[in-house]
Amino acid sequence: MTEAFTEILYSVADRVATITLNRPERMNAWSSVMEAETRAAFALAVADDAVRAIVLTATGKGFCVGADVSAIATRGAERPTFAGVTPPPGEAPPTEDFARRYSYMLNIGKPVIAGINGAVAGVGLCLTLFCDIRFMAAGAKLSTAFARRGLVAEHGSAWMLPRLIGPMNAADLMLSGRSITAEEAAGMGLVRVLPADGFHTGVQAYAAELANNCSPRSMRVIKRQMMLAPFQNLSEAVELAEVEQDATRGTEDRREGVAAFLEKRKPNFTGR
């Protein structure tokens, strides 16, 4: 299955939807068209019951080196308005925190995996922070870049990054704007490194493993638990876990998961 877009590619295979940024001649610099098409592609993936995992990656040598510099220069101090943008289909977000410009990705009830195939900076890095898992090609470079462009930490990155890699590591990357390798980012816990040779194949294999061996229902609930955890105390998190665990009783996926384990076979989950 394929869908026609102008600045991205979209395809579905082996229960995995792949959204590929496709402006290789510009190192996939982020544009308004690319943003709209990426959001539309996520909506397609969420609405498609055949899709159980989503990969966000790119063509060429770079993943996304940030916004077009020309667009930043002409925009000046003007602040774009994105309030009221409708998130992709699925469960309604519990708060507006998960319906912002890029945070809607956290509210997608399917695993979202970033396949960072090359250089990533600025808004490109912000996109990956809202993915559940990040793979990066060995030797690729990463930078927040904001402080070196006269900008600030955009799109909630100042909230996300400390929670992913700790306050000091986040301050280092944010305040310095320095470039680091995939290997250093892996040491901070931000990414997992895969060989550059066969990188896309490796990312697809991981996504397919989730899509074909894990319960869609379980992944949806677990992702929601992780999404809500920063806003809960421990007691609230435990209570939610107990409620959700009780809700698995009588579900097809729970019965199938137990049966597949006992029969030592691959599960055939329905998501129900």
N, C-alpha and C positions, 0 to 999 in steps of 0.2 A: 504494500500500500504506500502511495506517495501523495503528497499535496503540493500544489504549485504556489510558491512564494517568490519574491524578488530578491530578498537579501538574506534569507535563511533557506535551509533544506529541511524537509520533514518526512520521516519514513517510519514504518512500523514493521518489525520482524521479530519473531520468537518472543512475542508478548512484551517487547521493549519498543517504546517510542523514542526516536532519536531526533533531537532538535539541533541543527548544525548551523552556526553562524557562518555566513558565506559571502564575506567581502575580503577575500585573501589579499587582493591588491592593496588594501588599506589596513592590513593586519587586523581585520574585523573591527575597525573603529566603530563605536556605538553610535547609531543614528536613530532618529525618531521612527523611521520606517522599520528598522531592525527591531526596535523595542516593541512596536505594535504587532509585528509579525510573530515575535517570540511569544508574546502574551497570548496571541490567538492560537499558536501551536500548542501551548500548555493547555489551553481550554479544550482543544481537540483531544489531547491525550487523556485529560481527566474524564471527558464525556465518553470515551471509548472503553467499553467493558473488557475488550480484548487486550488492552494495555495494562500491564501490572507494574511496570517500572519505566522511568523516564531518564534519558541521558541528555545532558546539555553539553555540546562540544563545538568544535569549529574546524574549518578547512584551513589549509596553508600552514605557515610557520608560526603564527600567533593565535592565541585564543581570543583575546580582545585587549587591545592596548589602551582602552579608555574611550572617552567621547572624542568626536572630531574636534581638533583644536580650533578650527575655524568657527565651529558652532559655539564653543565656549567664549571666544573673543567677541563674537557679535551679540551674544546673549547679555554680557555684562552683568549688572547687578539684578537683572530681572529674574524673578522667581517663577518657574513654571508651576502651573496648578494641576494637581492630580487628584484632588479630593473627590470622593464619590465614584472613583473608578470601580466597576464591578469586578470582583475576583472571579476566577474560573468556576464552573459548576462544581458542586460538591457540598459538603457540610458548611453551613454558615460559620464564619469566624466568631469565636467567643467575644472578641473585642475588636476595635478598629486596628489594633496593633498588627493584625494579620490580614489587613486589606489595604495596606499602603502600596506605594509604587512598585516595590519589589518583594516586600514581605509576604505578599499573597502566595509566594512559592512555599512558605512554611505551612500554609493551609491546604496544600494539595495532598490528598490522602493516599498518595503513592510515593515510593522512594524516588527522590530526584538526585541524580548522580552527575557531578561535574567532571567532565573529561578535559582537563586543562592541557591541551596538546602543545602549547607554546607560551610565549610571553603573555603576561596578564598584568594589568595595571588599572588603577582608578575604578571607574564604574564596572569594568570587566571583573575586577576582583570582588567588588560588592555583590555582583550577581552570584558568584560562587559561594559567598558566605551564607546565602539563603538556601543553598543546596544541602542535602542531608550528608552526603559523602563527597569528598573531593579527591580525585586522582590527578597526578601531574606527571608529565613526561620528564624523565631524568635529564638534568642539565638545563631545563627551562627556567626562566627568570620571572620573579614576582615583585611587584612594588605597589604601595598605596599611591604614591606620587603626589598626593594632594598638596602637601607642604611645599613641594618644589614647583608648584604651578600657581601659587597664590590662592589656593582653594582651601576648603576645610573637609573634614571627614564626612563624606556624603552618604545619604540613603540608609542611615541607621548603622553604618559600619562601626561607629564608635561604641555602639551598644553590643553589636554582634561579636566583634573581634576579641574583646577581653574575655568574653564567655567561652570562646573557642580555644584561645591559646594563653589566657591569663593576662592580668593588667600590665605587667612589665614588658612582656613580649609585644603586646598590642601597642603600648606607648612607643617602644622602639620603632616599630614599623610605621606607625602613624606620624610621629614627630619628625623622624629622619627622612621619611620618603625614600629610603635607600632600597636598592634592588638586592634581592636574595635569591639563591638557587632553590630549586625544588627540594634538594636534600636538606638545606637549612630549614625550610618551611616544614618538612616532615619531622625534623627534630623538635619543632615547636608544637607538633600535633595538628597542624593546619591541613596537611595533605598526606596522601600516601603516594609514594613514587613507583611508577612503572617504567620499564625500559622504553626509550623513544621508539625503537624499532618494534613495530607491532602494537603500538600504544592503543590505537582505537579498538583493535581486536581484543586486547586485554580488558578494556573498560566494558565493551559489549558483553564479554563473557561473564564478568562480575554481575552486570545488570540482569543478564539472562538467568544466572544462578538464583537471584532473588525472585525474579518473575516466575520461575518454573518450580521452585522448591519451597517457597514460603507462602503462607496463607495471606491473600490480599486483605482479608478482614483483620487479621492480626497485625499486619504492617500498618494498616490505616489507623488502628487504635493506638499502637505503640508510638507511631509518629505524633499523634495528638497528645499522648502522655508527655513526650519529650518537649513538645511545643509549649505546653502549659506549665511545665515544671518550674521555669524561672519565676513564675508569678505565684507559685504555691509555697506553703510551708510543708514540712515533711509529713505532718498528719494529713493534710489535704491530698498530697500525692499518694499516700498509702490508701486513703479512702477511695480515691478514684480507681486505683489498681484493683481494690476488692470489688468495687461495683462492676468494673469491666470484666474481671475474671469470672464473676458470677454470670455475667451476660453471655459468656461463651457456652454455658451449659445448653445442650440441645442443638447447637449449631452444626451445620454440615461439616465445616472446616475442622472443628474440634474432633468430631467422630472420625473424620478421614485422617487427621494427623495421628491419632492414637492407632488406628488400624494400620496405617502405612508403617509406623514404627514397629508394631508387633509382627507384621508380615514381612518386614525388611525389604520394602519396596519404595519406589518413588511415589510421593503423594500426588493426588489429583484434586487439588483444591478448587472450589467453586467461588469462594469469596462470600458464601452465605453461612 
